[in-house]
């Protein structure tokens, strides 16, 4: 799978079904060359757009439950709306 294919997939939190966004970047381990995390927009939703919160969220590779044809499912304990 290429980065171009990954960035076309929606990232969904399994805990609350919330759309986290799409992959914008990857974090690599310099010594092994393995992907350590997916980077997605941290602030999503209407209130985040109003307040301009567009920080980035790092999702460790171990928290990725499944990469499907259209979505990436994430089992992340911190899946919650911005500002909470």
PyMOL Python script that loads the backbone (N, CA, C, O; Angstrom):
from pymol import cmd

cmd.read_pdbstr("""\
ATOM      1  N   UNK A   1       0.848  -1.172   0.000  1.00  0.00           N
ATOM      2  CA  UNK A   1       0.000   0.000   0.000  1.00  0.00           C
ATOM      3  C   UNK A   1       0.900   1.243   0.000  1.00  0.00           C
ATOM      4  O   UNK A   1       1.914   1.289   0.696  1.00  0.00           O
ATOM      5  N   UNK A   2       0.523   2.214  -0.766  1.00  0.00           N
ATOM      6  CA  UNK A   2       1.294   3.451  -0.860  1.00  0.00           C
ATOM      7  C   UNK A   2       0.671   4.546   0.012  1.00  0.00           C
ATOM      8  O   UNK A   2      -0.474   4.438   0.451  1.00  0.00           O
ATOM      9  N   UNK A   3       1.456   5.604   0.252  1.00  0.00           N
ATOM     10  CA  UNK A   3       0.949   6.742   1.009  1.00  0.00           C
ATOM     11  C   UNK A   3      -0.231   7.385   0.286  1.00  0.00           C
ATOM     12  O   UNK A   3      -1.193   7.815   0.922  1.00  0.00           O
ATOM     13  N   UNK A   4      -0.159   7.449  -1.028  1.00  0.00           N
ATOM     14  CA  UNK A   4      -1.260   8.032  -1.815  1.00  0.00           C
ATOM     15  C   UNK A   4      -2.562   7.260  -1.592  1.00  0.00           C
ATOM     16  O   UNK A   4      -3.636   7.860  -1.554  1.00  0.00           O
ATOM     17  N   UNK A   5      -2.475   5.947  -1.447  1.00  0.00           N
ATOM     18  CA  UNK A   5      -3.667   5.147  -1.172  1.00  0.00           C
ATOM     19  C   UNK A   5      -4.155   5.380   0.257  1.00  0.00           C
ATOM     20  O   UNK A   5      -5.360   5.479   0.488  1.00  0.00           O
ATOM     21  N   UNK A   6      -3.229   5.468   1.220  1.00  0.00           N
ATOM     22  CA  UNK A   6      -3.603   5.697   2.623  1.00  0.00           C
ATOM     23  C   UNK A   6      -4.313   7.025   2.813  1.00  0.00           C
ATOM     24  O   UNK A   6      -5.301   7.103   3.543  1.00  0.00           O
ATOM     25  N   UNK A   7      -3.821   8.061   2.166  1.00  0.00           N
ATOM     26  CA  UNK A   7      -4.385   9.395   2.403  1.00  0.00           C
ATOM     27  C   UNK A   7      -5.778   9.589   1.808  1.00  0.00           C
ATOM     28  O   UNK A   7      -6.423  10.602   2.080  1.00  0.00           O
ATOM     29  N   UNK A   8      -6.249   8.653   1.013  1.00  0.00           N
ATOM     30  CA  UNK A   8      -7.598   8.726   0.453  1.00  0.00           C
ATOM     31  C   UNK A   8      -8.640   8.088   1.371  1.00  0.00           C
ATOM     32  O   UNK A   8      -9.840   8.180   1.112  1.00  0.00           O
ATOM     33  N   UNK A   9      -8.179   7.443   2.441  1.00  0.00           N
ATOM     34  CA  UNK A   9      -9.090   6.717   3.331  1.00  0.00           C
ATOM     35  C   UNK A   9      -9.482   7.582   4.530  1.00  0.00           C
ATOM     36  O   UNK A   9      -8.652   8.304   5.083  1.00  0.00           O
ATOM     37  N   UNK A  10     -10.750   7.502   4.920  1.00  0.00           N
ATOM     38  CA  UNK A  10     -11.216   8.177   6.131  1.00  0.00           C
ATOM     39  C   UNK A  10     -10.723   7.403   7.346  1.00  0.00           C
ATOM     40  O   UNK A  10     -10.729   6.172   7.351  1.00  0.00           O
ATOM     41  N   UNK A  11     -10.294   8.131   8.378  1.00  0.00           N
ATOM     42  CA  UNK A  11      -9.862   7.515   9.630  1.00  0.00           C
ATOM     43  C   UNK A  11     -11.018   7.658  10.620  1.00  0.00           C
ATOM     44  O   UNK A  11     -11.451   8.770  10.921  1.00  0.00           O
ATOM     45  N   UNK A  12     -11.512   6.524  11.125  1.00  0.00           N
ATOM     46  CA  UNK A  12     -12.683   6.479  11.995  1.00  0.00           C
ATOM     47  C   UNK A  12     -12.292   5.917  13.358  1.00  0.00           C
ATOM     48  O   UNK A  12     -11.586   4.912  13.440  1.00  0.00           O
ATOM     49  N   UNK A  13     -12.754   6.569  14.432  1.00  0.00           N
ATOM     50  CA  UNK A  13     -12.548   6.083  15.790  1.00  0.00           C
ATOM     51  C   UNK A  13     -13.604   5.030  16.097  1.00  0.00           C
ATOM     52  O   UNK A  13     -14.801   5.300  15.996  1.00  0.00           O
ATOM     53  N   UNK A  14     -13.165   3.827  16.473  1.00  0.00           N
ATOM     54  CA  UNK A  14     -14.106   2.747  16.786  1.00  0.00           C
ATOM     55  C   UNK A  14     -14.941   3.093  18.011  1.00  0.00           C
ATOM     56  O   UNK A  14     -16.122   2.752  18.071  1.00  0.00           O
ATOM     57  N   UNK A  15     -14.335   3.774  18.999  1.00  0.00           N
ATOM     58  CA  UNK A  15     -15.007   4.061  20.267  1.00  0.00           C
ATOM     59  C   UNK A  15     -16.288   4.857  20.136  1.00  0.00           C
ATOM     60  O   UNK A  15     -17.272   4.564  20.815  1.00  0.00           O
ATOM     61  N   UNK A  16     -16.289   5.875  19.262  1.00  0.00           N
ATOM     62  CA  UNK A  16     -17.480   6.717  19.148  1.00  0.00           C
ATOM     63  C   UNK A  16     -17.952   6.911  17.707  1.00  0.00           C
ATOM     64  O   UNK A  16     -18.904   7.652  17.461  1.00  0.00           O
ATOM     65  N   UNK A  17     -17.295   6.252  16.763  1.00  0.00           N
ATOM     66  CA  UNK A  17     -17.709   6.328  15.361  1.00  0.00           C
ATOM     67  C   UNK A  17     -17.384   7.640  14.681  1.00  0.00           C
ATOM     68  O   UNK A  17     -17.832   7.892  13.562  1.00  0.00           O
ATOM     69  N   UNK A  18     -16.604   8.479  15.352  1.00  0.00           N
ATOM     70  CA  UNK A  18     -16.310   9.816  14.834  1.00  0.00           C
ATOM     71  C   UNK A  18     -15.255   9.766  13.727  1.00  0.00           C
ATOM     72  O   UNK A  18     -14.279   9.019  13.804  1.00  0.00           O
ATOM     73  N   UNK A  19     -15.476  10.570  12.712  1.00  0.00           N
ATOM     74  CA  UNK A  19     -14.506  10.741  11.640  1.00  0.00           C
ATOM     75  C   UNK A  19     -13.385  11.642  12.141  1.00  0.00           C
ATOM     76  O   UNK A  19     -13.629  12.784  12.530  1.00  0.00           O
ATOM     77  N   UNK A  20     -12.147  11.124  12.134  1.00  0.00           N
ATOM     78  CA  UNK A  20     -11.001  11.900  12.583  1.00  0.00           C
ATOM     79  C   UNK A  20     -10.380  12.701  11.444  1.00  0.00           C
ATOM     80  O   UNK A  20      -9.653  13.666  11.681  1.00  0.00           O
ATOM     81  N   UNK A  21     -10.662  12.306  10.233  1.00  0.00           N
ATOM     82  CA  UNK A  21     -10.102  12.991   9.070  1.00  0.00           C
ATOM     83  C   UNK A  21      -9.422  11.988   8.158  1.00  0.00           C
ATOM     84  O   UNK A  21      -9.742  10.799   8.163  1.00  0.00           O
ATOM     85  N   UNK A  22      -8.490  12.483   7.387  1.00  0.00           N
ATOM     86  CA  UNK A  22      -7.708  11.630   6.496  1.00  0.00           C
ATOM     87  C   UNK A  22      -6.239  11.781   6.831  1.00  0.00           C
ATOM     88  O   UNK A  22      -5.808  12.805   7.361  1.00  0.00           O
ATOM     89  N   UNK A  23      -5.484  10.758   6.517  1.00  0.00           N
ATOM     90  CA  UNK A  23      -4.055  10.753   6.815  1.00  0.00           C
ATOM     91  C   UNK A  23      -3.378  11.889   6.062  1.00  0.00           C
ATOM     92  O   UNK A  23      -3.530  12.025   4.849  1.00  0.00           O
ATOM     93  N   UNK A  24      -2.622  12.709   6.809  1.00  0.00           N
ATOM     94  CA  UNK A  24      -1.892  13.804   6.176  1.00  0.00           C
ATOM     95  C   UNK A  24      -0.388  13.558   6.149  1.00  0.00           C
ATOM     96  O   UNK A  24       0.337  14.165   5.361  1.00  0.00           O
ATOM     97  N   UNK A  25       0.077  12.655   7.028  1.00  0.00           N
ATOM     98  CA  UNK A  25       1.516  12.385   7.106  1.00  0.00           C
ATOM     99  C   UNK A  25       1.731  11.063   7.828  1.00  0.00           C
ATOM    100  O   UNK A  25       0.806  10.501   8.414  1.00  0.00           O
ATOM    101  N   UNK A  26       2.969  10.575   7.777  1.00  0.00           N
ATOM    102  CA  UNK A  26       3.361   9.360   8.462  1.00  0.00           C
ATOM    103  C   UNK A  26       4.558   9.660   9.342  1.00  0.00           C
ATOM    104  O   UNK A  26       5.352  10.549   9.036  1.00  0.00           O
ATOM    105  N   UNK A  27       4.691   8.918  10.440  1.00  0.00           N
ATOM    106  CA  UNK A  27       5.869   9.018  11.298  1.00  0.00           C
ATOM    107  C   UNK A  27       6.618   7.693  11.198  1.00  0.00           C
ATOM    108  O   UNK A  27       6.037   6.626  11.398  1.00  0.00           O
ATOM    109  N   UNK A  28       7.910   7.769  10.887  1.00  0.00           N
ATOM    110  CA  UNK A  28       8.731   6.575  10.710  1.00  0.00           C
ATOM    111  C   UNK A  28       9.741   6.421  11.832  1.00  0.00           C
ATOM    112  O   UNK A  28      10.164   7.404  12.441  1.00  0.00           O
ATOM    113  N   UNK A  29      10.128   5.172  12.102  1.00  0.00           N
ATOM    114  CA  UNK A  29      11.244   4.873  12.983  1.00  0.00           C
ATOM    115  C   UNK A  29      12.491   4.934  12.106  1.00  0.00           C
ATOM    116  O   UNK A  29      12.615   4.171  11.147  1.00  0.00           O
ATOM    117  N   UNK A  30      13.407   5.830  12.428  1.00  0.00           N
ATOM    118  CA  UNK A  30      14.585   6.047  11.592  1.00  0.00           C
ATOM    119  C   UNK A  30      15.488   4.814  11.520  1.00  0.00           C
ATOM    120  O   UNK A  30      16.111   4.569  10.487  1.00  0.00           O
ATOM    121  N   UNK A  31      15.564   4.045  12.592  1.00  0.00           N
ATOM    122  CA  UNK A  31      16.478   2.897  12.588  1.00  0.00           C
ATOM    123  C   UNK A  31      15.911   1.686  11.851  1.00  0.00           C
ATOM    124  O   UNK A  31      16.656   0.963  11.189  1.00  0.00           O
ATOM    125  N   UNK A  32      14.605   1.458  11.957  1.00  0.00           N
ATOM    126  CA  UNK A  32      14.027   0.270  11.327  1.00  0.00           C
ATOM    127  C   UNK A  32      13.331   0.567  10.001  1.00  0.00           C
ATOM    128  O   UNK A  32      13.161  -0.325   9.171  1.00  0.00           O
ATOM    129  N   UNK A  33      12.926   1.830   9.803  1.00  0.00           N
ATOM    130  CA  UNK A  33      12.198   2.192   8.596  1.00  0.00           C
ATOM    131  C   UNK A  33      10.720   1.855   8.654  1.00  0.00           C
ATOM    132  O   UNK A  33      10.011   2.031   7.663  1.00  0.00           O
ATOM    133  N   UNK A  34      10.236   1.370   9.803  1.00  0.00           N
ATOM    134  CA  UNK A  34       8.827   1.015   9.945  1.00  0.00           C
ATOM    135  C   UNK A  34       7.993   2.245  10.291  1.00  0.00           C
ATOM    136  O   UNK A  34       8.474   3.193  10.911  1.00  0.00           O
ATOM    137  N   UNK A  35       6.729   2.201   9.873  1.00  0.00           N
ATOM    138  CA  UNK A  35       5.793   3.274  10.208  1.00  0.00           C
ATOM    139  C   UNK A  35       5.465   3.173  11.694  1.00  0.00           C
ATOM    140  O   UNK A  35       5.073   2.108  12.171  1.00  0.00           O
ATOM    141  N   UNK A  36       5.624   4.282  12.434  1.00  0.00           N
ATOM    142  CA  UNK A  36       5.293   4.306  13.866  1.00  0.00           C
ATOM    143  C   UNK A  36       3.904   4.875  14.119  1.00  0.00           C
ATOM    144  O   UNK A  36       3.238   4.470  15.072  1.00  0.00           O
ATOM    145  N   UNK A  37       3.449   5.818  13.273  1.00  0.00           N
ATOM    146  CA  UNK A  37       2.166   6.470  13.522  1.00  0.00           C
ATOM    147  C   UNK A  37       1.616   7.089  12.251  1.00  0.00           C
ATOM    148  O   UNK A  37       2.351   7.413  11.318  1.00  0.00           O
ATOM    149  N   UNK A  38       0.290   7.245  12.243  1.00  0.00           N
ATOM    150  CA  UNK A  38      -0.391   8.018  11.211  1.00  0.00           C
ATOM    151  C   UNK A  38      -0.656   9.394  11.790  1.00  0.00           C
ATOM    152  O   UNK A  38      -0.979   9.516  12.972  1.00  0.00           O
ATOM    153  N   UNK A  39      -0.526  10.415  10.987  1.00  0.00           N
ATOM    154  CA  UNK A  39      -0.809  11.781  11.412  1.00  0.00           C
ATOM    155  C   UNK A  39      -2.092  12.235  10.718  1.00  0.00           C
ATOM    156  O   UNK A  39      -2.197  12.199   9.492  1.00  0.00           O
ATOM    157  N   UNK A  40      -3.074  12.669  11.534  1.00  0.00           N
ATOM    158  CA  UNK A  40      -4.347  13.170  11.013  1.00  0.00           C
ATOM    159  C   UNK A  40      -4.646  14.509  11.673  1.00  0.00           C
ATOM    160  O   UNK A  40      -4.074  14.824  12.717  1.00  0.00           O
ATOM    161  N   UNK A  41      -5.534  15.298  11.081  1.00  0.00           N
ATOM    162  CA  UNK A  41      -5.922  16.555  11.729  1.00  0.00           C
ATOM    163  C   UNK A  41      -6.503  16.261  13.108  1.00  0.00           C
ATOM    164  O   UNK A  41      -7.308  15.342  13.256  1.00  0.00           O
ATOM    165  N   UNK A  42      -6.105  17.028  14.117  1.00  0.00           N
ATOM    166  CA  UNK A  42      -6.565  16.788  15.486  1.00  0.00           C
ATOM    167  C   UNK A  42      -7.889  17.444  15.792  1.00  0.00           C
ATOM    168  O   UNK A  42      -8.680  16.903  16.565  1.00  0.00           O
ATOM    169  N   UNK A  43      -8.151  18.588  15.210  1.00  0.00           N
ATOM    170  CA  UNK A  43      -9.399  19.296  15.469  1.00  0.00           C
ATOM    171  C   UNK A  43     -10.362  19.079  14.334  1.00  0.00           C
ATOM    172  O   UNK A  43     -10.112  19.492  13.202  1.00  0.00           O
ATOM    173  N   UNK A  44     -11.478  18.420  14.642  1.00  0.00           N
ATOM    174  CA  UNK A  44     -12.507  18.200  13.620  1.00  0.00           C
ATOM    175  C   UNK A  44     -13.837  18.683  14.161  1.00  0.00           C
ATOM    176  O   UNK A  44     -13.988  18.873  15.368  1.00  0.00           O
ATOM    177  N   UNK A  45     -14.773  18.878  13.305  1.00  0.00           N
ATOM    178  CA  UNK A  45     -16.101  19.296  13.728  1.00  0.00           C
ATOM    179  C   UNK A  45     -16.287  20.798  13.592  1.00  0.00           C
ATOM    180  O   UNK A  45     -15.333  21.547  13.382  1.00  0.00           O
ATOM    181  N   UNK A  46     -17.547  21.218  13.718  1.00  0.00           N
ATOM    182  CA  UNK A  46     -17.922  22.608  13.491  1.00  0.00           C
ATOM    183  C   UNK A  46     -17.270  23.561  14.494  1.00  0.00           C
ATOM    184  O   UNK A  46     -16.771  24.618  14.106  1.00  0.00           O
ATOM    185  N   UNK A  47     -17.271  23.195  15.790  1.00  0.00           N
ATOM    186  CA  UNK A  47     -16.705  24.103  16.794  1.00  0.00           C
ATOM    187  C   UNK A  47     -15.205  24.274  16.612  1.00  0.00           C
ATOM    188  O   UNK A  47     -14.670  25.351  16.877  1.00  0.00           O
ATOM    189  N   UNK A  48     -14.522  23.232  16.166  1.00  0.00           N
ATOM    190  CA  UNK A  48     -13.085  23.345  15.933  1.00  0.00           C
ATOM    191  C   UNK A  48     -12.793  24.257  14.749  1.00  0.00           C
ATOM    192  O   UNK A  48     -11.797  24.981  14.737  1.00  0.00           O
ATOM    193  N   UNK A  49     -13.674  24.214  13.753  1.00  0.00           N
ATOM    194  CA  UNK A  49     -13.495  25.094  12.599  1.00  0.00           C
ATOM    195  C   UNK A  49     -13.678  26.552  13.001  1.00  0.00           C
ATOM    196  O   UNK A  49     -12.951  27.428  12.533  1.00  0.00           O
ATOM    197  N   UNK A  50     -14.662  26.809  13.876  1.00  0.00           N
ATOM    198  CA  UNK A  50     -14.906  28.178  14.330  1.00  0.00           C
ATOM    199  C   UNK A  50     -13.738  28.729  15.132  1.00  0.00           C
ATOM    200  O   UNK A  50     -13.392  29.905  15.013  1.00  0.00           O
ATOM    201  N   UNK A  51     -13.131  27.874  15.949  1.00  0.00           N
ATOM    202  CA  UNK A  51     -12.052  28.324  16.821  1.00  0.00           C
ATOM    203  C   UNK A  51     -10.671  28.171  16.174  1.00  0.00           C
ATOM    204  O   UNK A  51      -9.664  28.558  16.767  1.00  0.00           O
ATOM    205  N   UNK A  52     -10.623  27.621  14.988  1.00  0.00           N
ATOM    206  CA  UNK A  52      -9.361  27.508  14.271  1.00  0.00           C
ATOM    207  C   UNK A  52      -8.419  26.461  14.831  1.00  0.00           C
ATOM    208  O   UNK A  52      -7.217  26.523  14.573  1.00  0.00           O
ATOM    209  N   UNK A  53      -8.926  25.498  15.591  1.00  0.00           N
ATOM    210  CA  UNK A  53      -8.077  24.450  16.161  1.00  0.00           C
ATOM    211  C   UNK A  53      -7.811  23.398  15.098  1.00  0.00           C
ATOM    212  O   UNK A  53      -8.650  22.530  14.857  1.00  0.00           O
ATOM    213  N   UNK A  54      -6.665  23.468  14.472  1.00  0.00           N
ATOM    214  CA  UNK A  54      -6.318  22.519  13.417  1.00  0.00           C
ATOM    215  C   UNK A  54      -5.020  21.794  13.765  1.00  0.00           C
ATOM    216  O   UNK A  54      -4.204  21.517  12.887  1.00  0.00           O
ATOM    217  N   UNK A  55      -4.834  21.491  15.043  1.00  0.00           N
ATOM    218  CA  UNK A  55      -3.646  20.774  15.459  1.00  0.00           C
ATOM    219  C   UNK A  55      -3.661  19.367  14.863  1.00  0.00           C
ATOM    220  O   UNK A  55      -4.685  18.902  14.362  1.00  0.00           O
ATOM    221  N   UNK A  56      -2.530  18.711  14.926  1.00  0.00           N
ATOM    222  CA  UNK A  56      -2.421  17.376  14.361  1.00  0.00           C
ATOM    223  C   UNK A  56      -2.468  16.328  15.465  1.00  0.00           C
ATOM    224  O   UNK A  56      -2.038  16.576  16.591  1.00  0.00           O
ATOM    225  N   UNK A  57      -2.994  15.157  15.129  1.00  0.00           N
ATOM    226  CA  UNK A  57      -3.097  14.040  16.061  1.00  0.00           C
ATOM    227  C   UNK A  57      -2.226  12.902  15.535  1.00  0.00           C
ATOM    228  O   UNK A  57      -2.309  12.538  14.362  1.00  0.00           O
ATOM    229  N   UNK A  58      -1.403  12.352  16.397  1.00  0.00           N
ATOM    230  CA  UNK A  58      -0.568  11.211  16.047  1.00  0.00           C
ATOM    231  C   UNK A  58      -1.252   9.944  16.548  1.00  0.00           C
ATOM    232  O   UNK A  58      -1.548   9.824  17.736  1.00  0.00           O
ATOM    233  N   UNK A  59      -1.501   9.004  15.650  1.00  0.00           N
ATOM    234  CA  UNK A  59      -2.147   7.747  16.009  1.00  0.00           C
ATOM    235  C   UNK A  59      -1.110   6.637  15.896  1.00  0.00           C
ATOM    236  O   UNK A  59      -0.714   6.269  14.790  1.00  0.00           O
ATOM    237  N   UNK A  60      -0.661   6.094  17.045  1.00  0.00           N
ATOM    238  CA  UNK A  60       0.332   5.019  17.006  1.00  0.00           C
ATOM    239  C   UNK A  60      -0.140   3.828  16.175  1.00  0.00           C
ATOM    240  O   UNK A  60      -1.319   3.477  16.185  1.00  0.00           O
ATOM    241  N   UNK A  61       0.783   3.225  15.469  1.00  0.00           N
ATOM    242  CA  UNK A  61       0.467   2.105  14.584  1.00  0.00           C
ATOM    243  C   UNK A  61      -0.239   0.981  15.340  1.00  0.00           C
ATOM    244  O   UNK A  61      -1.091   0.301  14.767  1.00  0.00           O
ATOM    245  N   UNK A  62       0.101   0.768  16.626  1.00  0.00           N
ATOM    246  CA  UNK A  62      -0.509  -0.300  17.412  1.00  0.00           C
ATOM    247  C   UNK A  62      -1.996  -0.069  17.637  1.00  0.00           C
ATOM    248  O   UNK A  62      -2.719  -1.017  17.947  1.00  0.00           O
ATOM    249  N   UNK A  63      -2.472   1.157  17.492  1.00  0.00           N
ATOM    250  CA  UNK A  63      -3.889   1.462  17.721  1.00  0.00           C
ATOM    251  C   UNK A  63      -4.735   1.342  16.457  1.00  0.00           C
ATOM    252  O   UNK A  63      -5.943   1.575  16.499  1.00  0.00           O
ATOM    253  N   UNK A  64      -4.120   0.985  15.344  1.00  0.00           N
ATOM    254  CA  UNK A  64      -4.870   0.797  14.104  1.00  0.00           C
ATOM    255  C   UNK A  64      -5.459  -0.605  14.131  1.00  0.00           C
ATOM    256  O   UNK A  64      -4.731  -1.598  14.118  1.00  0.00           O
ATOM    257  N   UNK A  65      -6.784  -0.674  14.168  1.00  0.00           N
ATOM    258  CA  UNK A  65      -7.479  -1.956  14.259  1.00  0.00           C
ATOM    259  C   UNK A  65      -7.589  -2.628  12.894  1.00  0.00           C
ATOM    260  O   UNK A  65      -7.459  -3.847  12.784  1.00  0.00           O
ATOM    261  N   UNK A  66      -7.829  -1.827  11.850  1.00  0.00           N
ATOM    262  CA  UNK A  66      -8.065  -2.400  10.525  1.00  0.00           C
ATOM    263  C   UNK A  66      -7.887  -1.332   9.455  1.00  0.00           C
ATOM    264  O   UNK A  66      -8.297  -0.185   9.629  1.00  0.00           O
ATOM    265  N   UNK A  67      -7.275  -1.723   8.356  1.00  0.00           N
ATOM    266  CA  UNK A  67      -7.211  -0.852   7.183  1.00  0.00           C
ATOM    267  C   UNK A  67      -8.028  -1.534   6.101  1.00  0.00           C
ATOM    268  O   UNK A  67      -7.633  -2.568   5.562  1.00  0.00           O
ATOM    269  N   UNK A  68      -9.172  -0.939   5.790  1.00  0.00           N
ATOM    270  CA  UNK A  68     -10.075  -1.512   4.800  1.00  0.00           C
ATOM    271  C   UNK A  68      -9.926  -0.838   3.444  1.00  0.00           C
ATOM    272  O   UNK A  68      -9.001  -0.058   3.217  1.00  0.00           O
ATOM    273  N   UNK A  69     -10.854  -1.154   2.551  1.00  0.00           N
ATOM    274  CA  UNK A  69     -10.836  -0.570   1.215  1.00  0.00           C
ATOM    275  C   UNK A  69     -11.082   0.936   1.242  1.00  0.00           C
ATOM    276  O   UNK A  69     -10.497   1.677   0.452  1.00  0.00           O
ATOM    277  N   UNK A  70     -11.958   1.393   2.161  1.00  0.00           N
ATOM    278  CA  UNK A  70     -12.362   2.796   2.189  1.00  0.00           C
ATOM    279  C   UNK A  70     -11.984   3.535   3.466  1.00  0.00           C
ATOM    280  O   UNK A  70     -11.862   4.760   3.457  1.00  0.00           O
ATOM    281  N   UNK A  71     -11.797   2.799   4.573  1.00  0.00           N
ATOM    282  CA  UNK A  71     -11.566   3.443   5.866  1.00  0.00           C
ATOM    283  C   UNK A  71     -10.427   2.782   6.633  1.00  0.00           C
ATOM    284  O   UNK A  71     -10.027   1.652   6.351  1.00  0.00           O
ATOM    285  N   UNK A  72      -9.922   3.523   7.607  1.00  0.00           N
ATOM    286  CA  UNK A  72      -8.960   3.015   8.579  1.00  0.00           C
ATOM    287  C   UNK A  72      -9.651   3.114   9.932  1.00  0.00           C
ATOM    288  O   UNK A  72     -10.029   4.205  10.358  1.00  0.00           O
ATOM    289  N   UNK A  73      -9.817   1.979  10.612  1.00  0.00           N
ATOM    290  CA  UNK A  73     -10.465   1.949  11.916  1.00  0.00           C
ATOM    291  C   UNK A  73      -9.403   2.028  13.003  1.00  0.00           C
ATOM    292  O   UNK A  73      -8.407   1.306  12.973  1.00  0.00           O
ATOM    293  N   UNK A  74      -9.636   2.927  13.971  1.00  0.00           N
ATOM    294  CA  UNK A  74      -8.665   3.188  15.026  1.00  0.00           C
ATOM    295  C   UNK A  74      -9.296   2.902  16.381  1.00  0.00           C
ATOM    296  O   UNK A  74     -10.384   3.393  16.681  1.00  0.00           O
ATOM    297  N   UNK A  75      -8.609   2.107  17.204  1.00  0.00           N
ATOM    298  CA  UNK A  75      -9.026   1.844  18.578  1.00  0.00           C
ATOM    299  C   UNK A  75      -8.163   2.711  19.477  1.00  0.00           C
ATOM    300  O   UNK A  75      -7.184   2.242  20.058  1.00  0.00           O
ATOM    301  N   UNK A  76      -8.532   3.977  19.585  1.00  0.00           N
ATOM    302  CA  UNK A  76      -7.721   4.941  20.324  1.00  0.00           C
ATOM    303  C   UNK A  76      -8.469   5.421  21.555  1.00  0.00           C
ATOM    304  O   UNK A  76      -9.588   5.922  21.443  1.00  0.00           O
ATOM    305  N   UNK A  77      -7.858   5.271  22.748  1.00  0.00           N
ATOM    306  CA  UNK A  77      -8.547   5.688  23.967  1.00  0.00           C
ATOM    307  C   UNK A  77      -8.850   7.183  24.003  1.00  0.00           C
ATOM    308  O   UNK A  77      -9.788   7.601  24.682  1.00  0.00           O
ATOM    309  N   UNK A  78      -8.089   7.982  23.297  1.00  0.00           N
ATOM    310  CA  UNK A  78      -8.293   9.431  23.342  1.00  0.00           C
ATOM    311  C   UNK A  78      -9.247   9.944  22.270  1.00  0.00           C
ATOM    312  O   UNK A  78      -9.275  11.147  22.011  1.00  0.00           O
ATOM    313  N   UNK A  79     -10.027   9.073  21.642  1.00  0.00           N
ATOM    314  CA  UNK A  79     -11.007   9.517  20.643  1.00  0.00           C
ATOM    315  C   UNK A  79     -12.105  10.305  21.359  1.00  0.00           C
ATOM    316  O   UNK A  79     -12.986   9.721  21.991  1.00  0.00           O
ATOM    317  N   UNK A  80     -12.045  11.589  21.260  1.00  0.00           N
ATOM    318  CA  UNK A  80     -13.082  12.457  21.834  1.00  0.00           C
ATOM    319  C   UNK A  80     -13.026  13.786  21.102  1.00  0.00           C
ATOM    320  O   UNK A  80     -11.997  14.130  20.521  1.00  0.00           O
ATOM    321  N   UNK A  81     -14.097  14.523  21.123  1.00  0.00           N
ATOM    322  CA  UNK A  81     -14.132  15.806  20.424  1.00  0.00           C
ATOM    323  C   UNK A  81     -13.076  16.766  20.959  1.00  0.00           C
ATOM    324  O   UNK A  81     -12.651  16.646  22.108  1.00  0.00           O
ATOM    325  N   UNK A  82     -12.657  17.711  20.135  1.00  0.00           N
ATOM    326  CA  UNK A  82     -11.653  18.680  20.547  1.00  0.00           C
ATOM    327  C   UNK A  82     -12.156  19.519  21.715  1.00  0.00           C
ATOM    328  O   UNK A  82     -13.359  19.734  21.870  1.00  0.00           O
ATOM    329  N   UNK A  83     -11.225  19.985  22.528  1.00  0.00           N
ATOM    330  CA  UNK A  83     -11.572  20.861  23.622  1.00  0.00           C
ATOM    331  C   UNK A  83     -12.137  20.163  24.845  1.00  0.00           C
ATOM    332  O   UNK A  83     -12.561  20.841  25.781  1.00  0.00           O
ATOM    333  N   UNK A  84     -12.162  18.844  24.878  1.00  0.00           N
ATOM    334  CA  UNK A  84     -12.706  18.123  26.043  1.00  0.00           C
ATOM    335  C   UNK A  84     -11.621  17.323  26.695  1.00  0.00           C
ATOM    336  O   UNK A  84     -11.868  16.643  27.691  1.00  0.00           O
TER     337      UNK A  84
END
""", "prot")
cmd.dss("prot")
cmd.show_as("cartoon", "prot")
cmd.util.cbc("prot")
cmd.orient("prot")
